[in-house]
């Protein structure tokens, strides 16, 4: 005789499985905490760079991030280009739509699986049926009127629905962080493209002057050869130098135009509407650059946060795959009316209803369900490894840009010293030529040295501006509340 209140064995097993479902069906939602240190680079960088081009940069550890950091370059035109790109870039627009699609997918998942479904149906039909043999008319004509409400609900005993919703929510987070990462990358790429276009345009101007000087030098050498004061070999060398300088101009023009075209496309324009390049002198070097501590960086970089969201997605997918090994319970009920006479529809005798529960337990699927779970576990492990690699890449990104900025300042300082010396030499040679103390070819040669030194100064100035933009981007965004679903 069974004791009153005893729980059947299968029910007890189901309750125990349900109690363990939340903690055993899926791996940890958070990836393992990565190892962080107090420094980024193998060799510590100074808090303040050397002074070059009249300014030194201060790298402020732990300072608050600057959301619109490109405004520190002091150019309203550049600010307008960045804002235009953030508004009009088609790739960003595509990511916004992708994020909206993820939002709607999440809402659809909640609506379809978490909440009960209620459907209404109605039927009006006229039917002809064969009658009974030797009894009554050979055929019957009749009308059918029916109306019904149907309610269905999946009882989420083992978490298949819950983990599916969690996966959809993590997909929303993932898309939101990818959008933020793309926005920051776009802003940095516009600044970098603008600086590149300016530097290449100014370098092209200097190289065109160098080509003129090289041809002038070749003409002077030819006159000297004709007068017998120099060798034919010296003439050939001068002509070769002029031709080599000419050969460098077409690829440089191409690079300058490509940089302008890239800038236009980043802004959402067609290439022929590329804006004219800015003079490098109109771009200020940001003097104060915030540098987050490594532990804070992980909560600011959208690429790291997106990789973490990918771990959340993979963990939820493991939960879904595991729950599919266990029973699913469906509850359903319907209430309505059916009659052969429309006038009696929804009257007491015409009312119909049903209620029931369905239990579905997978028995044999050829190992497919367990293989799907193993695949989900492998994907989860891959997402954790990818997260760890993303963290390492983030640290390397900051370390490389900090190191580059320190070296950029030293390189620019040296380039400016060389350019100043070369310009002074050219000025002195020009004065001495006016006095007849030096020959004109020596004056041309001194200007060539000055123009060549100017090229290095342009390149190093651009590198400092570009690497500053890269450092701002590498810091990520100021922490905000999680995206709403």
Buried (B, 14 or more C-beta within 10 A) or exposed (E): EEEEEEEEEEEEEBEEBBEEBEEEBBBEBEBEEBEBEEBBBEEEBEEBBBEBBEEBBBBBEEBEBBEEBBBBBEBEEBBEBBBBBBEEBEEBEEBBEBBEEBBEBBEEBBEEBBEEEEEEEEEEEEEEEEEEEEEEEEEEEEEBBBBBEBBBBBBBBBBBBBBBBBBBBBBBBBBBBBBBBBBBBBBBBBBBBBBBBBBBBBBBBBBBBBBBBBBBBBBBBBEBBEEEEBEEEBBEBBBEBBEEBBEEBEEBBEBBBBBBBBBBBBBBBEEEEBBEBBEBEEBEBBEEBBBBEBEBBBBBBBBBBBBBBBBBBBBBBBBBBBBBBBBBBEBBBBBBBBBEEEEEBEEEEBEEEEEEEEEEEEEEEEEEBBEBBEEBBEBBEEBBEBBBEBBEBBBEBBBBBBBBBBBBBEBBBBBBEBBEEBBEBBEBBBEBBEEEEBBEBEBBBBBBBBBBBBBBBBBBBBBBBBBBBBBBBBBBBEEEEEBEB
